[in-house]
Amino acid sequence: MSKHDFVGTLTFLVLWGGSTAYLGATGADWTFPLVALGIFAVGLSAVAWLTTRGAKTTPIAVARPALESGALLVYLALYAIFFLGYGMGALREEIPAGRTQEVAVLSVKLLVHVVLPALLLLALGARLKPLFVSQLPGRQFWLTFVVLGAIITALLAVVSPSLQEVGALEPSVATLAWAVPATFVWIAVEAGLNEEFLFRAVLQTRLAAWFKSEWTGIVVTSVIFGLGHVPGLFLRGGPGVDGWSTDPWQVIAFTVATLAPISVFVGFLYARTKSLLLCVLIHASVDLLPTLAEFLKTWAP
């Protein structure tokens, strides 16, 4: 383990442990961070390692890692404040809830998460094509997707209230037949493509090149991924929303303790495969069941 890897890992564990302890000390749920670290960061990462054994990947070349990383960090700071903090709330207030709002939100998310970061990289002289080329052979790609997707779906079916929420809507079998795959495609683009392109293909590759370490790139990106959700959760959340609190430090602790370990898993998967598509599909697997009921309310006749 290199010096950067040791310092990065130690820093991550200190931040995660401190955040979890703060949640417990303030009366918030401190058990889910344990689940997130144990199941996602450790358990699912181990499964990803097993299904991708023997795969040979090479780091994505970054011509000016310090400059590109710095520019992206500035962009992410502006993104967290103006888009997650205020922009999304203003957009949802301007357009009534429903199909039109969902399409508008998707369009703006694609602009902010994909188009603008891609233009920024191009302006800095970076190449975009390597970000879209999977380095994992086809058989291992589908094996990894099927195994991880099945585990994640089964886990969420047991521990989350998603199936009860869907059942309460009493959808017909015919409705579920089109709604389940439609939800998967929708969330793969709306959450998977947007977040994985920005945080994995764009940011993680730059940080890994800057620190000269894939692992350090993973853990630093994961902390930033968690912290990036703070403005939106604090300003647009409310009672009943997981992680929301009137205490901003508790919101920060929640994002680091729960979202960062999940990001470690996806970041590890990306480092092992350099497959943006695989990360997008796995992200969609995580969000499928929790999103299905809301999708039915919006799009079912």
N, C-alpha and C positions, 0 to 999 in steps of 0.2 A: 504494500500500500504506500503510495507516494505521500509526501507531506501535505499536498493540497487535498488528497483524499481523506487523510486522517483529520485535518482541521475541518474540512467540510462536513464529514460525518459527525464529528463531535459537536460542531455548532448546530447541526440539524437536531441531534438528540437533545441538546440542552434547550433549544427553542421549543421543541415538541414537549419535552418533559415539563418545562416551566409553564407552558400554555395549558397543559393538562392539569397541572397542580393548581393553576389559577382558576380554572373552571370548577374544580372541586371545592376550592376555598370560598368561592362566591356562590355556591349552591347550584351551579349549572351541571349538566350531564357530563361527567368525566369518563363514562364507560365506553361511549362510542369511539373516542380517540384510541382506546386500547384495541377495539375491534378493527378500526381503520389501519392501525399500524400492524397488528398481527395478521389479519386476513389479506389486506391489499399489499402493503409494503413488503411483508415477509412471505406469506403463503402464496399469493397469486404470482409474485415475482419468481418464486421458486418453481412454480408450474411453468411460467413463461421460459425460464431457463431450461427446464427439461424438454419442452416441446421444440425449442430452437437449438438444441445441442448440435454441434457440428457446423452450424451456420457461420459463414465467414463474411464479416462486414468490415468496411473501412470507414474511418471518420470522413465526414463531409468536409471538403476543403473550404476554408474561409481565408480569403486573402488578407483582410485587415481585421482580425478578431476584436482587438481592443476598441477600435473606432466603431465597428458595427455593433458590438455589445453595448457600448456607451449610448449610441444613438437609439437603440431599441429600448434601453432602460428609461431614457427620457420620454420616448413615445409611450411606454407602458405607464409611466407616472401620469402623463396627460390623459391617457385612456382610462385609468382608474378613477381619476377625479371628474373629468368632464363627460365621459361616456357612461361608465358604470354608476357614478355618483349622481349625475344630474340628467344626462342625455336620455337615458332609458326611461326615467321617470317622466320627463317632459313629453317624450314620444307617446307613452301610454296614456298620459292625461289628455293629449291632443286628439288622439284617435280612440273612439269608443272600443271597448273590449269586443272581440269577435274575430272573424276571419280576416277582415281588412287590417286590423291591428297586428295580427300574427304575421301576415305577409310583409307588412311594413317593418316590423321588428327584425324579421329574417333578412330583409334587404339591407337594412342599416348595419346589422351584425356582420354580414358578408363584406360590406365596405370597410368597416373598422378593423375586423380581424384578419381579413385576407387581402383585399385590394390595396389598402394604404400601406400595410407592412411590406407587401410585395414591391410596391412602388418605391418605398424607402430603401429596400435592399438594392433594387436596380439603380437608384440614384447613387448608391455607394459603390457601384461596380460589381455587385455580387451576382452570381448565377442562380437562377431559380430552378432549372431543370433537375438538378440532383435532389432537390427536396421532394420531388414527386416520383422518384425511381426507387422501388422496393429492392432491397438487397437480399430478401429471403426467398428461397426457391418456392415454387407454387405449392408443392405438396406440404411443406412445413407451414406455409402461410395458412392454408385451410385447416390443417391440424391444430395449429395454435388458436385460430379464431374459433373453431368449433369447441375445443376443450375449454378454453377460457370463457367463451360466451355461455356455454352450458352451465359451468360452475357459478358464474355471476348471476345468471337468470334464476337458477335454483335457489341460490342464497337469498336473493331479494324476494323471491316468492314466499320464503319462510319468515324472514325477519322484518319485512316492510308491510305496511297496510295496503299496498297497491292492489292486490287481488280483491280485497274487500271493497275498496273504493270502486273498482270496475264492476264488481258484482252488484253493488248498490244501484248502478245505472241500468241493470238488467238488459244488456245488449244481446241481440240475437246472434246465433252462430254465424249467420251470413254477414252480419255487421263486423264481427270479430275477424272474419276471414280476410276482409280487406283492411280493417283498421289496424291490426297488429303490424303487418308489413309496411303500411303507410306511415304509421307512427315511427317505426324503425328508420325508414328513409328520411323522414322529416327531422328527427332528432339527430341522425347522423350528420346532416348538413347544419342544422341550427345550432347544435352544441358541439358535436364531434369535429367537423371540419373546421369550424371557426376557432375553437379553443386549441385543438391539436396543431393546426397550422401555425398559429401565433406562438404558442408556448413550446411546442415540441420542435417542429421543423424549422422555425425561425429562431426563437430565443435559445433553446437548449443547444442547438448546433453551434451557435456563436459563443456561448459561455463555455462549452466543452473545449472549443478551440482556444479560447482565451486562457483558460486554466490548464490547458493541455491534459485534460482528464475527462473522460466520459462520465465517471461517477460524480465528480464535483459539479459538472454541468447539470446532472440530474437533481442533486439535492439543492443546489442554489435555485434552479428553475422552480422546484417544488415549493420552496418557501415563498418565492415571488408569486407563484400561482395562487397560493393561499392568500397572501396579503392583497393581491389584486382584487379579490372579492369583497374586501372589507367595506369600501365606500358604498357599493350597491346594496349590500346586506344591511348596513347600519342606517342608510338614508331611506331605502325603499322597503325594508322589511317591516315587520310588525308582529304583534302577539300571534302565536301559532306558527310562525316561520322559524324553522330550525336555525339556531345560531343567533337570532336577533336578540338584542338587548339594548336598554338605554345606556348601558355602560360600554363605551367604545373599546375599552381594553378587553372586555369579555368577548366582544365580537372578534377582535384581533386574535385572541387566544383560541376561539372556536375555529377560525379559518386555518390557523397554523396546525392545530392539533388534529383536525379531521380531514381537511382538504389536501394538505401537504403530503400525508402518507399515501393517499390515493394517487396523487401526482407522481410520487416516487415509483409506484407500480407501472404507470403508463410510460413514464420517462425511461424506466429500465427496459420496457418492451421496445420502445423506439430505439434505444441504444443497441439492443440486440439484433434488431431487424432493419433499421433505417426505413421502415415502411410506414409512411403517413397514413395510407389507406387502412392498414391493420389497426393502428391506434384509433382512427375514426370509428371503425366498426366496433371495437371493444368499448369505446366511450359510449356509443349508441346502446350497447348491451347493458351498460350500467344504468342508463337513463330510460330504457324502454318501459319497464313496468311502472316506475314512478310517474311517467309522462302519459301513459295510456288513457287514464280516466279523463284528464283534462283535454286530451286530443279528441276523445269521443264527444265531450260536451261541445267542443268547438266545431267539429267537422261532420259528425254523424247527422243524418237528416232528422 
